[in-house]
């Protein structure tokens, strides 16, 4: 079995057996292809079935010089999954990455928008422009429902339930969940769909897609990132803000206002509660208030 065939079979396994998204499959494949490129650069003809631990170690050592710890950890995880697949299919008996240590990563606390900053971003949108109503609906939905930007770009009209004020979202692994629409999201989705989208010429492949570009096609994640980046620049907010910042803020604000982690986990579509804990970072001011209110030695 050569690398091309092995990667192709692995991609099929990830899609059918594990139900991963195209983005996740692409990331796994790119990690393996990068390793292939390394083998070519050192004239190493090892294949997927006889690749050694020493070669993997050399690859990690050489590429670590130009990679961040996060990228290095992800790359090791990608290779480990690939060789686990080969073992699963009985092509190999051992995984050459088993004894390779993954860099220890500290938890990077995401930038969270304050309510004042969210209002500022919303108010900066030019609603005199048809795209303004679309952009307002996008931001209100990201913050109002906490969905991922990839889920937002795939959002369909048939999954918007205005009467029930719910949105059906298709998340990672094609798993579906229902999330509340939110009052503001409902208002601006209605305006965008009825007053803007209904008057567009829509591409036949995007007839059920909610958010469209000027050409009537589905928006890309990059386009949404660009829209948000422009708004942030206009407001002068000095934070690293992107589409995910609204998701972080959604979870953090819910927790700050009394929602429990389990509920937030379900709303965000996290498999593990530990993932939810990372997204729901609380600032020191809130933590101090909790301590002052509830710790017995802090009562006055």
C-alpha positions as CSV (number, residue, x, y, z in Angstrom):
1,X,0.0,0.0,0.0
2,X,1.4,3.4,-1.0
3,X,0.7,6.8,0.6
4,X,-1.8,7.9,-2.0
5,X,-4.0,4.8,-1.5
6,X,-3.6,4.9,2.3
7,X,-4.6,8.5,2.5
8,X,-7.6,8.0,0.2
9,X,-8.8,5.0,2.3
10,X,-8.3,7.0,5.5
11,X,-10.4,9.9,4.1
12,X,-13.2,7.5,3.3
13,X,-13.0,6.0,6.8
14,X,-13.2,9.5,8.4
15,X,-16.2,10.4,6.3
16,X,-18.2,7.2,6.6
17,X,-17.2,5.7,9.9
18,X,-16.5,8.8,12.0
19,X,-18.8,11.2,10.2
20,X,-16.2,14.1,10.2
21,X,-16.7,17.3,8.4
22,X,-14.9,18.1,5.2
23,X,-12.7,20.6,7.1
24,X,-11.6,18.0,9.6
25,X,-10.9,15.5,7.0
26,X,-8.9,18.1,5.0
27,X,-6.8,18.9,8.2
28,X,-6.0,15.2,8.8
29,X,-5.1,14.7,5.2
30,X,-2.8,17.8,5.1
31,X,-0.9,16.5,8.2
32,X,-0.1,13.2,6.4
33,X,0.8,15.0,3.1
34,X,3.1,17.3,5.0
35,X,4.8,14.2,6.4
36,X,5.0,12.7,2.9
37,X,6.7,15.9,1.7
38,X,9.2,15.5,4.6
39,X,10.0,11.9,3.5
40,X,10.6,13.1,-0.1
41,X,12.9,15.8,1.1
42,X,15.2,13.4,2.9
43,X,14.9,10.7,0.2
44,X,13.2,8.3,2.6
45,X,11.2,5.6,0.8
46,X,9.3,4.3,3.8
47,X,5.7,3.6,3.1
48,X,2.7,3.8,5.5
49,X,3.1,0.1,6.5
50,X,6.7,0.2,7.4
51,X,7.2,3.8,8.6
52,X,9.3,3.8,11.8
53,X,9.1,5.6,15.1
54,X,12.6,7.1,14.4
55,X,11.4,8.7,11.2
56,X,8.4,10.2,12.9
57,X,10.6,11.6,15.6
58,X,12.9,13.1,13.1
59,X,9.9,14.7,11.3
60,X,8.6,16.2,14.6
61,X,12.0,17.4,15.6
62,X,12.7,19.1,12.3
63,X,9.3,20.7,11.8
64,X,9.0,21.8,15.5
65,X,11.5,24.6,14.6
66,X,9.0,26.3,12.4
67,X,5.7,25.2,14.1
68,X,3.8,26.5,17.1
69,X,3.1,24.0,19.9
70,X,-0.6,23.9,18.9
71,X,0.2,23.1,15.3
72,X,2.7,20.5,16.4
73,X,0.3,18.8,18.8
74,X,-2.4,18.7,16.1
75,X,0.0,17.2,13.6
76,X,1.0,14.5,16.0
77,X,-2.6,13.8,16.7
78,X,-3.4,13.6,13.0
79,X,-0.6,11.1,12.4
80,X,-1.6,9.0,15.4
81,X,-5.1,8.8,14.1
82,X,-3.9,7.7,10.7
83,X,-1.7,4.9,12.1
84,X,-4.5,3.8,14.5
85,X,-6.7,3.5,11.4
86,X,-4.1,1.2,9.7
87,X,-4.0,-0.9,12.8
88,X,-7.8,-1.0,12.9
89,X,-7.8,-2.3,9.3
90,X,-5.0,-4.9,10.2
91,X,-2.5,-3.3,7.9
92,X,-0.1,-2.6,10.8
93,X,0.4,-4.1,14.3
94,X,2.0,-1.0,15.9
95,X,1.6,2.7,15.9
96,X,5.0,4.6,15.5
97,X,3.6,7.6,17.2
98,X,2.7,5.9,20.5
99,X,5.8,6.9,22.5
100,X,6.0,10.4,21.0
101,X,5.1,13.1,23.5
102,X,2.7,15.8,22.5
103,X,3.7,19.4,23.6
104,X,1.9,20.5,26.7
105,X,-0.4,23.3,25.9
106,X,-1.7,25.9,28.2
107,X,-5.3,26.9,27.9
108,X,-5.4,30.2,25.9
109,X,-8.3,32.2,27.2
110,X,-10.3,33.6,24.3
111,X,-11.1,37.3,23.9
112,X,-14.7,37.8,25.1
113,X,-16.8,40.8,24.1
114,X,-18.6,42.8,26.7
115,X,-22.3,43.6,26.3
116,X,-21.2,47.2,25.6
117,X,-18.8,46.1,22.8
118,X,-21.5,43.8,21.3
119,X,-24.0,46.7,21.2
120,X,-21.3,48.9,19.7
121,X,-20.6,46.4,16.9
122,X,-24.3,46.0,16.2
123,X,-24.9,49.8,16.1
124,X,-21.9,50.3,13.7
125,X,-23.6,48.2,11.0
126,X,-25.0,50.4,8.2
127,X,-28.6,49.3,7.9
128,X,-29.1,51.7,4.9
129,X,-27.2,49.1,2.9
130,X,-29.0,45.9,2.0
131,X,-26.0,43.9,3.1
132,X,-26.3,45.7,6.5
133,X,-29.5,43.8,7.3
134,X,-27.8,40.5,6.4
135,X,-24.7,41.3,8.5
136,X,-26.9,42.4,11.5
137,X,-28.8,39.1,11.2
138,X,-25.5,37.2,11.1
139,X,-24.1,38.8,14.2
140,X,-27.3,38.5,16.1
141,X,-27.5,34.8,15.3
142,X,-23.9,34.1,16.2
143,X,-24.3,35.8,19.5
144,X,-27.9,34.9,20.2
145,X,-27.6,31.2,19.6
146,X,-23.8,30.5,20.0
147,X,-23.5,28.5,16.8
148,X,-20.2,27.9,15.0
149,X,-19.5,30.0,11.9
150,X,-19.4,26.7,9.9
151,X,-22.9,26.0,11.2
152,X,-24.1,29.5,10.3
153,X,-22.8,29.2,6.6
154,X,-24.8,26.0,6.2
155,X,-27.9,27.2,7.9
156,X,-31.0,26.5,5.9
157,X,-34.4,28.2,5.7
158,X,-36.1,24.9,6.4
159,X,-34.3,24.7,9.8
160,X,-35.6,28.0,11.0
161,X,-38.7,27.6,13.2
162,X,-40.0,31.2,13.8
163,X,-43.2,30.1,15.6
164,X,-41.3,28.0,18.1
165,X,-38.3,30.5,18.0
166,X,-35.9,27.6,17.5
167,X,-33.1,26.8,15.1
168,X,-32.1,23.3,14.0
169,X,-28.3,23.2,13.7
170,X,-26.2,20.6,12.0
171,X,-22.9,20.4,13.9
172,X,-19.7,18.4,13.9
173,X,-20.2,14.8,12.7
174,X,-23.5,15.8,11.2
175,X,-25.1,15.8,14.6
176,X,-28.2,17.9,14.9
177,X,-29.3,20.0,17.9
178,X,-32.0,22.6,18.6
179,X,-31.0,26.0,19.9
180,X,-33.2,28.9,20.8
181,X,-33.4,31.6,18.2
182,X,-33.4,34.6,20.5
183,X,-35.6,37.7,20.3
184,X,-33.1,39.9,18.5
185,X,-32.0,37.1,16.1
186,X,-35.7,36.4,15.2
187,X,-36.3,40.1,14.5
188,X,-33.3,40.6,12.2
189,X,-33.6,37.2,10.5
190,X,-37.2,38.1,9.6
191,X,-36.1,41.5,8.2
192,X,-33.2,40.1,6.2
193,X,-35.2,37.2,4.8
194,X,-38.4,39.1,3.9
195,X,-36.9,42.5,2.9
196,X,-33.6,41.6,1.3
197,X,-33.1,37.9,0.6
198,X,-36.6,37.6,-1.0
199,X,-35.6,40.2,-3.7
200,X,-32.3,38.5,-4.6
201,X,-31.6,36.3,-7.6
202,X,-30.5,33.1,-5.9
203,X,-28.2,30.4,-7.3
204,X,-30.0,27.1,-7.7
205,X,-27.6,25.4,-5.4
206,X,-28.3,27.9,-2.6
207,X,-32.1,28.1,-2.7
208,X,-32.4,26.9,0.9
209,X,-29.3,28.6,2.3
210,X,-30.1,31.5,4.7
211,X,-27.2,33.8,4.3
212,X,-26.2,34.7,0.7
213,X,-23.6,37.0,-0.9
214,X,-24.4,39.5,-3.6
215,X,-24.4,36.8,-6.3
216,X,-27.0,34.7,-4.5
217,X,-24.6,32.1,-3.3
218,X,-23.8,30.8,0.2
219,X,-21.4,32.9,2.2
220,X,-18.0,31.5,3.0
221,X,-16.5,31.5,6.5
222,X,-13.8,33.8,5.2
223,X,-16.4,36.4,4.1
224,X,-18.0,36.4,7.5
225,X,-14.6,36.8,9.1
226,X,-13.9,39.8,6.8
227,X,-17.3,41.4,7.6
228,X,-16.6,41.2,11.4
229,X,-13.0,42.4,11.0
230,X,-14.2,45.5,9.2
231,X,-16.7,46.3,11.9
232,X,-14.1,45.8,14.6
233,X,-11.7,48.2,12.8
234,X,-14.5,50.8,12.5
235,X,-15.3,50.6,16.2
236,X,-11.7,50.7,17.4
237,X,-12.2,47.7,19.7
238,X,-8.7,46.5,20.7
239,X,-9.3,42.8,20.9
240,X,-8.6,39.8,18.6
241,X,-12.2,39.4,17.4
242,X,-13.6,36.9,14.9
243,X,-16.7,34.9,14.4
244,X,-15.9,32.6,17.3
245,X,-15.7,35.5,19.6
246,X,-19.5,35.7,19.5
247,X,-19.7,32.1,20.5
248,X,-17.3,32.6,23.4
249,X,-19.3,35.6,24.5
250,X,-22.6,33.7,24.2
251,X,-21.3,31.0,26.6
252,X,-19.5,33.3,29.0
253,X,-22.5,35.6,29.4
254,X,-24.9,32.7,30.0
255,X,-22.6,31.4,32.7
256,X,-22.2,34.8,34.3
257,X,-25.9,35.1,34.5
258,X,-26.5,31.8,36.2
259,X,-26.8,29.1,33.5
260,X,-25.2,25.8,34.4
261,X,-22.4,24.2,32.4
262,X,-24.4,21.2,31.3
263,X,-27.1,23.4,29.7
264,X,-24.4,25.5,27.9
265,X,-22.7,22.2,26.8
266,X,-25.9,21.1,25.1
267,X,-26.5,24.5,23.5
268,X,-23.0,24.6,22.0
269,X,-23.0,21.0,20.8
270,X,-19.9,20.0,22.8
271,X,-19.3,16.3,23.4
272,X,-17.1,17.0,26.5
273,X,-17.9,19.3,29.4
274,X,-14.1,20.2,29.5
275,X,-14.5,21.8,26.1
276,X,-17.3,23.9,27.5
277,X,-15.1,25.0,30.4
278,X,-12.6,26.5,28.0
279,X,-15.2,28.4,26.1
280,X,-16.8,29.8,29.2
281,X,-13.9,31.7,30.6
282,X,-15.0,34.1,33.4
283,X,-13.2,37.3,33.9
284,X,-11.6,38.1,37.2
285,X,-14.2,40.8,38.1
286,X,-17.0,38.2,38.0
287,X,-15.0,35.7,40.0
288,X,-14.2,38.3,42.6
289,X,-17.9,39.2,42.9
290,X,-18.8,35.5,43.4
291,X,-16.2,35.1,46.1
292,X,-17.4,38.2,47.9
293,X,-21.1,37.1,47.7
294,X,-20.7,33.4,48.6
295,X,-17.5,32.7,50.6
296,X,-18.3,32.6,54.3
297,X,-15.1,34.6,55.2
298,X,-16.1,37.4,52.9
299,X,-19.5,38.3,54.4
300,X,-19.8,41.7,56.0
